[in-house]
Amino acid sequence: MKKIISYFSAAVLAIFGLITLFLSTSVIFDLFGMRAKEGNYVLFVVWANFIIGILYLISAYGFIKYKRWTFKLLSISAIILIVAIAGLFLHINSGGIYETETVRGMIFRTVFTIAFATGAYFLINRRKQKT
């Protein structure tokens, strides 16, 4: 059962990571006219998402191989997202332009990352401590 959960977690992280990388790269490099479609994006949030996308892909590998560093990597990802949210709120409070969807997306991504970090802790780290 743990193997199924591990592979499912890895698949979800990999898919989410690939989508995140595609979207953030498209905005950063203006591929497919994505900047115009995104509206009032906040560049440091896009860069944070780009970094997180890479970390999600590495974490997916960690889930498959039951690597203890998976929890640490996802925890670092959560910290990066929390810092990005704090920066986003500072940006908003200083009168910066933004999309409401960005706030919702960042909150979802942070909760998603914390949930997977917690899953990695209980699935991998706790398992290795018992052996």
C-alpha positions as CSV (number, residue, x, y, z in Angstrom):
1,M,0.0,0.0,0.0
2,K,2.8,2.4,0.8
3,K,4.3,1.7,-2.6
4,I,1.1,2.8,-4.3
5,I,0.9,5.9,-2.2
6,S,4.5,6.7,-3.0
7,Y,4.1,6.3,-6.7
8,F,0.8,8.2,-6.7
9,S,2.5,11.1,-4.8
10,A,5.4,11.0,-7.2
11,A,3.1,11.1,-10.2
12,V,1.1,14.0,-8.8
13,L,4.2,16.0,-8.0
14,A,5.8,15.3,-11.4
15,I,2.6,16.4,-13.2
16,F,2.2,19.5,-11.1
17,G,6.0,20.2,-11.4
18,L,5.9,19.9,-15.2
19,I,2.8,22.2,-15.5
20,T,4.4,24.7,-13.2
21,L,7.7,24.7,-15.1
22,F,5.8,25.1,-18.4
23,L,3.7,28.0,-17.3
24,S,6.4,29.8,-15.4
25,T,9.0,29.4,-18.2
26,S,6.4,30.6,-20.7
27,V,5.9,33.8,-18.7
28,I,9.6,34.4,-18.0
29,F,10.6,33.9,-21.6
30,D,7.3,35.1,-23.1
31,L,6.7,31.9,-25.0
32,F,3.4,31.6,-26.9
33,G,2.5,35.1,-25.9
34,M,1.9,34.0,-22.3
35,R,2.8,37.3,-20.7
36,A,-0.1,39.0,-22.3
37,K,-2.5,36.2,-21.3
38,E,-1.3,36.3,-17.7
39,G,-2.2,39.9,-17.2
40,N,-0.7,41.6,-14.1
41,Y,1.7,38.9,-13.1
42,V,4.3,39.5,-10.3
43,L,7.7,38.5,-11.6
44,F,9.2,37.3,-8.3
45,V,6.2,35.0,-7.8
46,V,6.8,33.6,-11.2
47,W,10.4,32.9,-10.4
48,A,9.5,31.3,-7.1
49,N,7.1,29.0,-9.0
50,F,9.8,28.2,-11.5
51,I,12.2,27.1,-8.7
52,I,9.4,25.2,-7.0
53,G,8.6,23.4,-10.2
54,I,12.1,22.0,-10.4
55,L,12.0,21.1,-6.7
56,Y,8.7,19.2,-7.3
57,L,10.3,17.1,-10.0
58,I,13.3,16.2,-7.8
59,S,10.9,15.4,-4.9
60,A,8.9,13.1,-7.2
61,Y,12.1,11.1,-7.7
62,G,12.6,11.1,-3.9
63,F,9.2,9.7,-3.4
64,I,9.8,6.8,-5.8
65,K,13.2,6.0,-4.2
66,Y,12.1,6.6,-0.6
67,K,14.8,9.2,0.0
68,R,14.8,11.0,3.3
69,W,15.7,14.3,1.7
70,T,12.3,14.4,0.1
71,F,10.8,15.8,3.2
72,K,13.6,18.4,3.5
73,L,13.2,19.4,-0.1
74,L,9.5,19.9,0.2
75,S,9.9,21.8,3.4
76,I,12.3,24.2,1.7
77,S,9.8,24.5,-1.1
78,A,7.1,25.4,1.4
79,I,9.4,28.0,3.0
80,I,10.1,29.5,-0.4
81,L,6.4,29.8,-1.1
82,I,5.7,31.3,2.3
83,V,8.4,33.9,1.7
84,A,6.9,34.6,-1.8
85,I,3.4,35.0,-0.3
86,A,4.8,37.5,2.2
87,G,6.5,39.3,-0.6
88,L,3.3,39.2,-2.6
89,F,1.3,40.8,0.3
90,L,3.9,43.5,0.7
91,H,3.7,44.1,-3.1
92,I,-0.1,44.3,-2.8
93,N,0.0,46.6,0.3
94,S,2.4,49.0,-1.4
95,G,-0.1,49.5,-4.3
96,G,1.5,47.0,-6.7
97,I,-0.7,45.5,-9.5
98,Y,-1.6,41.8,-9.3
99,E,-4.2,39.3,-10.3
100,T,-6.5,37.9,-7.6
101,E,-6.0,34.5,-9.1
102,T,-2.3,34.8,-8.1
103,V,-3.2,35.0,-4.4
104,R,-5.5,32.0,-4.6
105,G,-2.9,30.0,-6.6
106,M,-0.1,30.8,-4.1
107,I,-2.2,29.8,-1.1
108,F,-3.3,26.5,-2.9
109,R,0.3,25.7,-3.9
110,T,1.6,26.3,-0.3
111,V,-1.1,24.1,1.2
112,F,-0.4,21.5,-1.5
113,T,3.4,21.6,-0.7
114,I,2.9,21.4,3.0
115,A,0.5,18.4,2.5
116,F,3.1,16.6,0.4
117,A,5.9,17.4,2.8
118,T,3.8,16.0,5.7
119,G,3.2,12.9,3.5
120,A,6.9,12.5,2.8
121,Y,7.6,12.7,6.5
122,F,5.2,10.0,7.5
123,L,5.7,7.8,4.5
124,I,9.5,8.0,4.2
125,N,11.2,9.5,7.3
126,R,9.0,7.7,9.9
127,R,9.4,4.4,7.9
128,K,13.2,4.7,7.9
129,Q,13.3,5.5,11.6
130,K,11.4,2.3,12.5
131,T,13.9,0.1,10.6
